[in-house]
Structures are given as structure tokens and as C-alpha cells.
Amino acid sequence: MSKNWILLWLAAYLTAFVWAIFVNSVIPILFLFLFNAIWLFLFWQNIKTKISRSESFLTSQLTATTKDNVLKSQQLATLITHIPSPLALVDMQGELVIINDRFKRLMNDNEPLINFQSLSLPVDVRYFIRESYLNEASNYKTIHLDGVDYQALSIPVKNNNRYGGCLIILQDITRVLEGERLQKRFIADASHELKTPIASIKGMAEILNRPSFDDQQTLKEFLLQISKEANRLETVVADLLFISKMSSNRMYLDVQKNDVTVIIRQAFDSLRSEFSKKGITFEFYDKEVFIESDIKQMYQVFSNLLSNAIQYTDQGYIRVNIDKDQQNIVIRITDTGMGISEADLPFVFERFYRSSSDRSRDSGGSGLGLAIVKSIITAHGGQISVNSQLDHGTTFVIEMPIVNTKLTNR
């Protein structure tokens, strides 16, 4: 369009010039000036229109870009705020330009400007940030703060292949380390439990194999003890395999509707002779209570709890009470035995835990009975607790849903 305007202007100029020569008058010159004025006015209006359109376009683009940047900044701030780990961004001057709320909780004071040398930072965190910033390289370290174990990570930030600071993340690994400690403890306890009967069997076998050995009474006692230790070893191995399956969710539950009182009665019948030997009374009043459960696993629960009660009750009774409402069932197994100290109560469901020498290997147990009970009850969507006092008996309380829609065969 500008080219057409220029050609039109040139044509008018030449026409006026030729006209002025032939007529020998200034009128064509005046006409040319007037034409130039009109042309410049129109040309300027055209330029103004284009400038206005460009300004509107640039303004709209700038507004959209600003809104987009604000939105992205808000999203970034929200993301950083809700990251479940303490996080900080250190710039190339060593100042912490971005920190989230979890990181602020670690600080002693709220300083307006924080750098890697700020005293408001915990000592271990300050040393880690300083080391990471000065070395300009990835770094990691385990830090313990206020009872929490953190895996501190440092990630370098590059700008055009130049060091521009680092990102600091503190990941809570308390549960991971606790799991590792429990695993090591479990392996150590399991090794000890397996080693004890093996050492006993090996020692008695060495004595029996001596050429000079000739004691029939000792032979009978050793053979009986070897059989007892072998049975105990078998129990420990079986219980270890069961615990392993429950822990890895590989245990199949054959869930069916069954009468829990029948299961309890079956468990009692299998231990009837043990009750008779100790002269302990079993108090239980049958009344039909149907729940959805795996009958074999629930039988093991009641067998373990009743057997446990027999072992630590020398006289009195073992009583089973059942209460229910429309949704849940509560089963209480109470004995008049030796009881459990308050200090030991929080640990009775731990693997291989024994509160005293009386609750020990002489009973022939694996030390896994109550841990297995808790695993089975938990797998059924229930929970188990214990109330006890020394010399005043013990009560185990099982709470389970009668119908659990979340429980399926698995």
C-alpha cells in the first residue's frame, strides 16, 4: 500500500510540474502543495492505524504473557509449598532465594535474607549447604534433626554450562532406616532362635556318639529332648514362613461366612488335655455369631491365644466373651495368669519378643505366636489390643467387622 501511495504522489507531482510549464502559472504549484498536504495527512493516518494495531497486539500479547507467568509462578509456588520434604534453592551468590514451609520449620529464626552461613539454619544443614555450594557438585548425606532422619540431597543448577547455585532437598527416611533396623533385628533374632535348638541337638548328638557312652536313662532323656528341639525347630521355621507370607501380602484368605463360636470351641477341644493338666477352667458360653473370615486362619488365632494363656496361667480360669452390634464383633480372652508388666505391654506383638524368662523357650514356642495373631487379625480388617497387670491376669481384645466389603479372597 505504501508503494501505491508513493507512485500516486510521483504521478501528481509530474502532472503539476508539466502543467506549470505549459500554462506559466503558480496554480499547479499550489495544487501540488495541497495534494502533498492531503497525501501526508492520509499517509500519517495510515501509519497511526498500523501503530495502534501493533500496540493493541503487543499489549494483548504482554497481558497474556504476564498472566501466564503469574499463573506459572503461582503453580510453582504451590508445588514447592506442598512438596512433603524441606526444599531450598541456593543462587550463585549463596543466598537461599526459595524455601518452602517445611524448610522454614527447621530454622531457628525467620531471617529476611538467608545464605549458606546463616546461624538460623541448624548446624548440620548449614554445613551441608555450605559444602554443596562451595564444591559445586552433587552431594548427599544423612542428617538427624529433632528425632527425624533426613537424606540430604544437593543438585547443582547450571546456567549456560556455568554453576548457578544448587537445589537442596531433605527427604525423611526415618521409616526406611527403622525398617532396616527392624529387618536386621529380625534376622538376628531368627538366627538366634534357629541356632539354639540346633546347638542343643548337636551337643546331645555328640555325647550320644561317644564310644564310651553307655547310659540308657540318659539316652532316653536325650532322645526325648532331641525330639522336642526338632519339633520346636519345625515350629520356628513354619512360623517364619507364615510371617513372611503375611508381610508380603502373599497369604491367601479363603473368606467365608462362618460361626466364630464353633472355631473357638474347636481350638479349645484341641487344647482340652492342656487345660486338664493344669486344672484350669474354660469359661465360654456358645451363641451363634457369624462373621466373614478364613476359618483356618481364625482357628490359628484362637489356638495361639488360648495356648498362650495356658502357658502363663497356673490356676484359675480362661474366659472368652463375645459382644457384637450390627457392624462389629468384640472378642475378649481373659486369663488369671501371671500378667504382663506395663513396660512390656507395647512390645508383646513384636516378633520374638519375650517379657521375661518365664515366657521363654521352655514353653516350646517360637516367639512369633502373637505377631502371627496380629497379622491375621489385621489381614481381616480388624485390630487386637491387650490389657494386663502383673499378677492380675491378661485380657486380649479382638475387634473385627462382621461383614467387610473391602475383604476379598486374596
One Martini backbone bead per residue (centre of mass of N, CA, C, O) as a GRO file, in nm:
protein
  410
    1MET     BB    1   0.056   0.062  -0.020
    2SER     BB    2   0.297   0.262  -0.008
    3LYS     BB    3   0.372   0.234  -0.311
    4ASN     BB    4   0.112   0.359  -0.427
    5TRP     BB    5   0.140   0.631  -0.292
    6ILE     BB    6   0.409   0.713  -0.426
    7LEU     BB    7   0.315   0.692  -0.723
    8LEU     BB    8   0.090   0.901  -0.693
    9TRP     BB    9   0.273   1.135  -0.611
   10LEU     BB   10   0.454   1.139  -0.869
   11ALA     BB   11   0.229   1.185  -1.071
   12ALA     BB   12   0.130   1.457  -0.956
   13TYR     BB   13   0.397   1.610  -0.973
   14LEU     BB   14   0.438   1.589  -1.284
   15THR     BB   15   0.172   1.718  -1.368
   16ALA     BB   16   0.217   1.996  -1.230
   17PHE     BB   17   0.485   2.065  -1.371
   18VAL     BB   18   0.384   2.062  -1.665
   19TRP     BB   19   0.154   2.258  -1.623
   20ALA     BB   20   0.331   2.505  -1.535
   21ILE     BB   21   0.489   2.534  -1.801
   22PHE     BB   22   0.250   2.575  -2.004
   23VAL     BB   23   0.081   2.808  -1.831
   24ASN     BB   24   0.241   2.997  -1.652
   25SER     BB   25   0.175   2.899  -1.335
   26VAL     BB   26   0.097   2.863  -0.972
   27ILE     BB   27  -0.142   2.667  -0.947
   28PRO     BB   28   0.000   2.390  -0.968
   29ILE     BB   29   0.168   2.434  -0.715
   30LEU     BB   30  -0.066   2.458  -0.516
   31PHE     BB   31  -0.186   2.187  -0.586
   32LEU     BB   32   0.064   2.024  -0.491
   33PHE     BB   33   0.058   2.111  -0.191
   34LEU     BB   34  -0.224   2.009  -0.135
   35PHE     BB   35  -0.171   1.719  -0.211
   36ASN     BB   36   0.058   1.672  -0.007
   37ALA     BB   37  -0.110   1.724   0.245
   38ILE     BB   38  -0.316   1.502   0.195
   39TRP     BB   39  -0.115   1.269   0.173
   40LEU     BB   40   0.021   1.300   0.453
   41PHE     BB   41  -0.234   1.261   0.616
   42LEU     BB   42  -0.308   0.979   0.512
   43PHE     BB   43  -0.036   0.847   0.581
   44TRP     BB   44  -0.047   0.904   0.885
   45GLN     BB   45  -0.310   0.750   0.942
   46ASN     BB   46  -0.197   0.478   0.854
   47ILE     BB   47   0.031   0.465   1.059
   48LYS     BB   48  -0.145   0.495   1.314
   49THR     BB   49  -0.309   0.240   1.269
   50LYS     BB   50  -0.069   0.043   1.280
   51ILE     BB   51   0.033   0.124   1.558
   52SER     BB   52  -0.228   0.060   1.710
   53ARG     BB   53  -0.235  -0.238   1.636
   54SER     BB   54   0.042  -0.308   1.754
   55GLU     BB   55  -0.021  -0.220   2.042
   56SER     BB   56  -0.258  -0.410   2.090
   57PHE     BB   57  -0.104  -0.670   2.036
   58LEU     BB   58   0.123  -0.628   2.247
   59THR     BB   59  -0.063  -0.595   2.489
   60SER     BB   60  -0.199  -0.872   2.472
   61GLN     BB   61   0.062  -1.035   2.485
   62LEU     BB   62   0.162  -0.922   2.757
   63THR     BB   63  -0.084  -1.005   2.922
   64ALA     BB   64  -0.068  -1.306   2.865
   65THR     BB   65   0.221  -1.344   2.965
   66THR     BB   66   0.173  -1.242   3.251
   67LYS     BB   67  -0.047  -1.445   3.328
   68ASP     BB   68   0.127  -1.695   3.275
   69ASN     BB   69   0.353  -1.625   3.476
   70VAL     BB   70   0.173  -1.605   3.724
   71LEU     BB   71   0.061  -1.893   3.708
   72LYS     BB   72   0.336  -2.037   3.716
   73SER     BB   73   0.422  -1.914   3.986
   74GLN     BB   74   0.187  -2.029   4.148
   75GLN     BB   75   0.239  -2.325   4.081
   76LEU     BB   76   0.526  -2.333   4.192
   77ALA     BB   77   0.456  -2.243   4.478
   78THR     BB   78   0.259  -2.475   4.534
   79LEU     BB   79   0.455  -2.704   4.484
   80ILE     BB   80   0.669  -2.625   4.694
   81THR     BB   81   0.480  -2.613   4.942
   82HIS     BB   82   0.369  -2.932   4.894
   83ILE     BB   83   0.624  -3.050   4.943
   84PRO     BB   84   0.711  -3.318   5.176
   85SER     BB   85   0.988  -3.152   5.169
   86PRO     BB   86   1.257  -2.991   5.236
   87LEU     BB   87   1.321  -2.678   5.046
   88ALA     BB   88   1.605  -2.527   4.855
   89LEU     BB   89   1.733  -2.233   4.682
   90VAL     BB   90   2.056  -2.169   4.557
   91ASP     BB   91   2.243  -1.928   4.451
   92MET     BB   92   2.542  -1.787   4.327
   93GLN     BB   93   2.562  -1.623   4.621
   94GLY     BB   94   2.431  -1.821   4.857
   95GLU     BB   95   2.127  -1.771   4.848
   96LEU     BB   96   1.799  -1.826   4.974
   97VAL     BB   97   1.538  -1.778   4.747
   98ILE     BB   98   1.399  -2.067   4.809
   99ILE     BB   99   1.140  -2.171   5.044
  100ASN     BB  100   0.964  -2.382   5.232
  101ASP     BB  101   0.780  -2.460   5.505
  102ARG     BB  102   0.949  -2.708   5.598
  103PHE     BB  103   1.214  -2.549   5.611
  104LYS     BB  104   1.127  -2.329   5.815
  105ARG     BB  105   1.092  -2.532   6.060
  106LEU     BB  106   1.416  -2.569   6.091
  107MET     BB  107   1.436  -2.288   6.182
  108ASN     BB  108   1.509  -2.054   6.435
  109ASP     BB  109   1.475  -1.806   6.236
  110ASN     BB  110   1.323  -1.520   6.057
  111GLU     BB  111   1.496  -1.434   5.804
  112PRO     BB  112   1.503  -1.228   5.525
  113LEU     BB  113   1.815  -1.321   5.482
  114ILE     BB  114   1.958  -1.615   5.336
  115ASN     BB  115   2.242  -1.818   5.386
  116PHE     BB  116   2.490  -2.065   5.421
  117GLN     BB  117   2.572  -1.891   5.709
  118SER     BB  118   2.324  -1.902   5.871
  119LEU     BB  119   2.229  -1.938   6.212
  120SER     BB  120   1.925  -2.039   6.166
  121LEU     BB  121   2.053  -2.286   6.084
  122PRO     BB  122   2.124  -2.584   6.120
  123VAL     BB  123   2.427  -2.708   6.144
  124ASP     BB  124   2.409  -2.950   5.941
  125VAL     BB  125   2.273  -2.785   5.717
  126ARG     BB  126   2.484  -2.564   5.685
  127TYR     BB  127   2.723  -2.750   5.611
  128PHE     BB  128   2.592  -2.882   5.364
  129ILE     BB  129   2.542  -2.625   5.195
  130ARG     BB  130   2.831  -2.526   5.191
  131GLU     BB  131   2.960  -2.774   5.059
  132SER     BB  132   2.782  -2.773   4.803
  133TYR     BB  133   2.846  -2.481   4.705
  134LEU     BB  134   3.165  -2.496   4.694
  135ASN     BB  135   3.182  -2.769   4.512
  136GLU     BB  136   2.978  -2.782   4.272
  137ALA     BB  137   2.817  -3.058   4.361
  138SER     BB  138   2.703  -3.341   4.424
  139ASN     BB  139   2.512  -3.436   4.725
  140TYR     BB  140   2.515  -3.652   5.028
  141LYS     BB  141   2.332  -3.694   5.349
  142THR     BB  142   2.291  -3.786   5.684
  143ILE     BB  143   2.036  -3.634   5.894
  144HIS     BB  144   1.976  -3.538   6.240
  145LEU     BB  145   1.644  -3.404   6.342
  146ASP     BB  146   1.441  -3.415   6.594
  147GLY     BB  147   1.412  -3.744   6.546
  148VAL     BB  148   1.496  -3.712   6.236
  149ASP     BB  149   1.567  -3.867   5.929
  150TYR     BB  150   1.782  -3.740   5.669
  151GLN     BB  151   1.818  -3.706   5.313
  152ALA     BB  152   2.059  -3.516   5.179
  153LEU     BB  153   2.025  -3.316   4.878
  154SER     BB  154   2.236  -3.209   4.594
  155ILE     BB  155   2.159  -2.994   4.307
  156PRO     BB  156   2.285  -2.866   4.042
  157VAL     BB  157   2.274  -2.540   3.877
  158LYS     BB  158   2.258  -2.456   3.533
  159ASN     BB  159   2.400  -2.173   3.331
  160ASN     BB  160   2.546  -2.210   3.056
  161ASN     BB  161   2.751  -2.417   3.203
  162ARG     BB  162   2.706  -2.265   3.476
  163TYR     BB  163   2.717  -2.202   3.797
  164GLY     BB  164   2.386  -2.126   3.982
  165GLY     BB  165   2.371  -2.343   4.206
  166CYS     BB  166   2.129  -2.511   4.436
  167LEU     BB  167   1.940  -2.798   4.530
  168ILE     BB  168   1.763  -2.859   4.838
  169ILE     BB  169   1.691  -3.187   4.983
  170LEU     BB  170   1.482  -3.331   5.250
  171GLN     BB  171   1.448  -3.667   5.328
  172ASP     BB  172   1.239  -3.880   5.492
  173ILE     BB  173   1.403  -4.188   5.648
  174THR     BB  174   1.298  -4.315   5.912
  175ARG     BB  175   1.133  -4.567   5.815
  176VAL     BB  176   1.360  -4.697   5.657
  177LEU     BB  177   1.563  -4.730   5.892
  178GLU     BB  178   1.367  -4.882   6.075
  179GLY     BB  179   1.330  -5.119   5.880
  180GLU     BB  180   1.626  -5.204   5.880
  181ARG     BB  181   1.648  -5.254   6.183
  182LEU     BB  182   1.422  -5.468   6.197
  183GLN     BB  183   1.548  -5.663   5.996
  184LYS     BB  184   1.809  -5.714   6.151
  185ARG     BB  185   1.669  -5.809   6.408
  186PHE     BB  186   1.514  -6.043   6.282
  187ILE     BB  187   1.758  -6.200   6.178
  188ALA     BB  188   1.896  -6.230   6.452
  189ASP     BB  189   1.661  -6.371   6.599
  190ALA     BB  190   1.625  -6.605   6.402
  191SER     BB  191   1.909  -6.718   6.430
  192HIS     BB  192   1.888  -6.773   6.732
  193GLU     BB  193   1.637  -6.961   6.726
  194LEU     BB  194   1.784  -7.172   6.539
  195LYS     BB  195   2.051  -7.220   6.698
  196THR     BB  196   1.957  -7.339   6.967
  197PRO     BB  197   1.844  -7.624   6.880
  198ILE     BB  198   2.090  -7.707   6.717
  199ALA     BB  199   2.295  -7.701   6.950
  200SER     BB  200   2.145  -7.905   7.126
  201ILE     BB  201   2.145  -8.141   6.927
  202LYS     BB  202   2.451  -8.150   6.877
  203GLY     BB  203   2.542  -8.201   7.168
  204MET     BB  204   2.384  -8.469   7.216
  205ALA     BB  205   2.501  -8.624   6.972
  206GLU     BB  206   2.798  -8.621   7.066
  207ILE     BB  207   2.749  -8.784   7.322
  208LEU     BB  208   2.612  -9.038   7.190
  209ASN     BB  209   2.885  -9.087   6.996
  210ARG     BB  210   3.040  -9.196   7.212
  211PRO     BB  211   3.210  -9.483   7.279
  212SER     BB  212   3.160  -9.464   7.611
  213PHE     BB  213   2.863  -9.463   7.583
  214ASP     BB  214   2.633  -9.609   7.862
  215ASP     BB  215   2.319  -9.459   7.901
  216GLN     BB  216   1.989  -9.521   7.896
  217GLN     BB  217   1.860  -9.283   8.044
  218THR     BB  218   2.003  -9.058   7.886
  219LEU     BB  219   1.910  -9.150   7.610
  220LYS     BB  220   1.607  -9.099   7.654
  221GLU     BB  221   1.632  -8.798   7.727
  222PHE     BB  222   1.775  -8.706   7.465
  223LEU     BB  223   1.562  -8.806   7.262
  224LEU     BB  224   1.336  -8.630   7.376
  225GLN     BB  225   1.485  -8.357   7.340
  226ILE     BB  226   1.536  -8.379   7.037
  227SER     BB  227   1.238  -8.390   6.960
  228LYS     BB  228   1.164  -8.119   7.086
  229GLU     BB  229   1.366  -7.941   6.920
  230ALA     BB  230   1.261  -8.024   6.641
  231ASN     BB  231   0.976  -7.917   6.680
  232ARG     BB  232   1.063  -7.628   6.735
  233LEU     BB  233   1.208  -7.584   6.467
  234GLU     BB  234   0.959  -7.630   6.293
  235THR     BB  235   0.792  -7.398   6.414
  236VAL     BB  236   0.979  -7.164   6.341
  237VAL     BB  237   0.978  -7.206   6.035
  238ALA     BB  238   0.673  -7.188   5.990
  239ASP     BB  239   0.639  -6.903   6.116
  240LEU     BB  240   0.831  -6.756   5.926
  241LEU     BB  241   0.674  -6.818   5.666
  242PHE     BB  242   0.412  -6.685   5.754
  243ILE     BB  243   0.518  -6.399   5.806
  244SER     BB  244   0.625  -6.356   5.519
  245LYS     BB  245   0.351  -6.376   5.375
  246MET     BB  246   0.206  -6.148   5.530
  247SER     BB  247   0.413  -5.918   5.458
  248SER     BB  248   0.371  -5.978   5.126
  249ASN     BB  249   0.069  -6.050   5.051
  250ARG     BB  250   0.061  -6.395   4.999
  251MET     BB  251  -0.195  -6.454   5.156
  252TYR     BB  252  -0.458  -6.674   5.149
  253LEU     BB  253  -0.808  -6.596   5.178
  254ASP     BB  254  -1.085  -6.799   5.280
  255VAL     BB  255  -1.373  -6.642   5.252
  256GLN     BB  256  -1.634  -6.697   5.495
  257LYS     BB  257  -1.926  -6.789   5.643
  258ASN     BB  258  -1.897  -6.811   6.006
  259ASP     BB  259  -1.879  -6.955   6.325
  260VAL     BB  260  -1.690  -6.843   6.587
  261THR     BB  261  -1.768  -7.047   6.814
  262VAL     BB  262  -1.668  -7.300   6.669
  263ILE     BB  263  -1.371  -7.222   6.653
  264ILE     BB  264  -1.323  -7.194   6.957
  265ARG     BB  265  -1.406  -7.484   7.031
  266GLN     BB  266  -1.187  -7.624   6.859
  267ALA     BB  267  -0.946  -7.500   7.006
  268PHE     BB  268  -1.016  -7.619   7.282
  269ASP     BB  269  -1.019  -7.924   7.208
  270SER     BB  270  -0.706  -7.927   7.133
  271LEU     BB  271  -0.653  -7.820   7.462
  272ARG     BB  272  -0.787  -7.995   7.686
  273SER     BB  273  -0.541  -8.140   7.817
  274GLU     BB  274  -0.402  -7.878   7.919
  275PHE     BB  275  -0.624  -7.794   8.110
  276SER     BB  276  -0.618  -8.054   8.286
  277LYS     BB  277  -0.322  -8.044   8.389
  278LYS     BB  278  -0.379  -7.745   8.534
  279GLY     BB  279  -0.681  -7.694   8.624
  280ILE     BB  280  -0.833  -7.524   8.409
  281THR     BB  281  -1.091  -7.311   8.338
  282PHE     BB  282  -1.347  -7.301   8.085
  283GLU     BB  283  -1.516  -6.999   7.977
  284PHE     BB  284  -1.803  -7.064   7.761
  285TYR     BB  285  -2.076  -6.926   7.565
  286ASP     BB  286  -2.270  -7.034   7.330
  287LYS     BB  287  -2.322  -6.817   7.034
  288GLU     BB  288  -2.424  -6.722   6.748
  289VAL     BB  289  -2.153  -6.589   6.529
  290PHE     BB  290  -2.131  -6.431   6.225
  291ILE     BB  291  -1.853  -6.424   5.993
  292GLU     BB  292  -1.604  -6.300   5.776
  293SER     BB  293  -1.369  -6.568   5.716
  294ASP     BB  294  -1.084  -6.760   5.787
  295ILE     BB  295  -1.097  -7.049   5.953
  296LYS     BB  296  -0.795  -7.130   5.977
  297GLN     BB  297  -0.683  -6.860   6.080
  298MET     BB  298  -0.875  -6.828   6.325
  299TYR     BB  299  -0.786  -7.084   6.463
  300GLN     BB  300  -0.495  -6.986   6.513
  301VAL     BB  301  -0.564  -6.751   6.690
  302PHE     BB  302  -0.711  -6.911   6.925
  303SER     BB  303  -0.487  -7.115   6.974
  304ASN     BB  304  -0.265  -6.911   7.053
  305LEU     BB  305  -0.416  -6.765   7.286
  306LEU     BB  306  -0.482  -7.015   7.460
  307SER     BB  307  -0.193  -7.123   7.483
  308ASN     BB  308  -0.078  -6.869   7.614
  309ALA     BB  309  -0.262  -6.876   7.864
  310ILE     BB  310  -0.175  -7.154   7.974
  311GLN     BB  311   0.132  -7.102   8.017
  312TYR     BB  312   0.052  -6.833   8.228
  313THR     BB  313  -0.148  -7.040   8.389
  314ASP     BB  314  -0.193  -7.212   8.706
  315GLN     BB  315  -0.474  -7.075   8.788
  316GLY     BB  316  -0.821  -7.088   8.729
  317TYR     BB  317  -0.906  -6.903   8.431
  318ILE     BB  318  -1.057  -6.907   8.094
  319ARG     BB  319  -1.215  -6.639   7.914
  320VAL     BB  320  -1.492  -6.603   7.674
  321ASN     BB  321  -1.609  -6.310   7.508
  322ILE     BB  322  -1.909  -6.189   7.326
  323ASP     BB  323  -1.961  -5.902   7.125
  324LYS     BB  324  -2.228  -5.715   6.947
  325ASP     BB  325  -2.332  -5.558   6.654
  326GLN     BB  326  -2.415  -5.466   6.335
  327GLN     BB  327  -2.083  -5.451   6.256
  328ASN     BB  328  -1.940  -5.571   6.521
  329ILE     BB  329  -1.683  -5.763   6.692
  330VAL     BB  330  -1.610  -5.870   7.039
  331ILE     BB  331  -1.318  -6.033   7.172
  332ARG     BB  332  -1.252  -6.184   7.497
  333ILE     BB  333  -0.939  -6.296   7.649
  334THR     BB  334  -0.925  -6.429   7.979
  335ASP     BB  335  -0.687  -6.440   8.247
  336THR     BB  336  -0.521  -6.561   8.574
  337GLY     BB  337  -0.235  -6.491   8.545
  338MET     BB  338   0.079  -6.324   8.557
  339GLY     BB  339   0.108  -6.126   8.346
  340ILE     BB  340   0.197  -5.784   8.237
  341SER     BB  341   0.394  -5.541   8.214
  342GLU     BB  342   0.382  -5.213   8.127
  343ALA     BB  343   0.660  -5.212   7.970
  344ASP     BB  344   0.571  -5.469   7.775
  345LEU     BB  345   0.303  -5.412   7.620
  346PRO     BB  346   0.409  -5.264   7.345
  347PHE     BB  347   0.575  -5.562   7.261
  348VAL     BB  348   0.399  -5.835   7.233
  349PHE     BB  349   0.372  -5.819   6.895
  350GLU     BB  350   0.655  -5.883   6.860
  351ARG     BB  351   0.910  -6.040   6.733
  352PHE     BB  352   1.050  -6.247   6.978
  353TYR     BB  353   0.908  -6.140   7.221
  354ARG     BB  354   1.011  -6.133   7.576
  355SER     BB  355   0.940  -6.041   7.907
  356SER     BB  356   1.058  -6.320   8.016
  357SER     BB  357   1.183  -6.625   8.116
  358ASP     BB  358   0.899  -6.757   8.138
  359ARG     BB  359   0.860  -6.643   7.833
  360SER     BB  360   1.003  -6.898   7.684
  361ARG     BB  361   1.158  -7.186   7.556
  362ASP     BB  362   1.019  -7.393   7.751
  363SER     BB  363   0.738  -7.388   7.589
  364GLY     BB  364   0.816  -7.419   7.261
  365GLY     BB  365   0.812  -7.160   7.134
  366SER     BB  366   0.886  -6.902   6.881
  367GLY     BB  367   0.784  -6.589   6.936
  368LEU     BB  368   0.529  -6.555   6.699
  369GLY     BB  369   0.230  -6.580   6.783
  370LEU     BB  370   0.132  -6.276   6.821
  371ALA     BB  371   0.224  -6.177   6.544
  372ILE     BB  372   0.034  -6.362   6.387
  373VAL     BB  373  -0.231  -6.268   6.505
  374LYS     BB  374  -0.211  -5.974   6.408
  375SER     BB  375  -0.188  -6.036   6.103
  376ILE     BB  376  -0.463  -6.174   6.071
  377ILE     BB  377  -0.647  -5.952   6.181
  378THR     BB  378  -0.553  -5.733   5.982
  379ALA     BB  379  -0.633  -5.894   5.720
  380HIS     BB  380  -0.950  -5.875   5.832
  381GLY     BB  381  -0.986  -5.564   5.940
  382GLY     BB  382  -0.865  -5.563   6.226
  383GLN     BB  383  -0.803  -5.561   6.590
  384ILE     BB  384  -0.549  -5.573   6.858
  385SER     BB  385  -0.538  -5.596   7.218
  386VAL     BB  386  -0.394  -5.523   7.556
  387ASN     BB  387  -0.460  -5.616   7.902
  388SER     BB  388  -0.241  -5.567   8.197
  389GLN     BB  389  -0.120  -5.722   8.509
  390LEU     BB  390   0.065  -5.808   8.749
  391ASP     BB  391  -0.098  -6.078   8.896
  392HIS     BB  392  -0.392  -6.000   8.709
  393GLY     BB  393  -0.376  -6.073   8.431
  394THR     BB  394  -0.520  -6.117   8.090
  395THR     BB  395  -0.643  -5.919   7.797
  396PHE     BB  396  -0.772  -5.996   7.483
  397VAL     BB  397  -0.871  -5.775   7.207
  398ILE     BB  398  -1.113  -5.829   6.948
  399GLU     BB  399  -1.175  -5.639   6.642
  400MET     BB  400  -1.447  -5.699   6.406
  401PRO     BB  401  -1.601  -5.729   6.119
  402ILE     BB  402  -1.871  -5.895   6.004
  403VAL     BB  403  -1.877  -5.713   5.737
  404ASN     BB  404  -1.634  -5.694   5.465
  405THR     BB  405  -1.612  -5.531   5.162
  406LYS     BB  406  -1.280  -5.523   5.144
  407LEU     BB  407  -1.291  -5.831   5.178
  408THR     BB  408  -1.099  -6.064   4.995
  409ASN     BB  409  -0.978  -6.295   4.816
  410ARG     BB  410  -0.593  -6.345   4.851
   0.00000   0.00000   0.00000
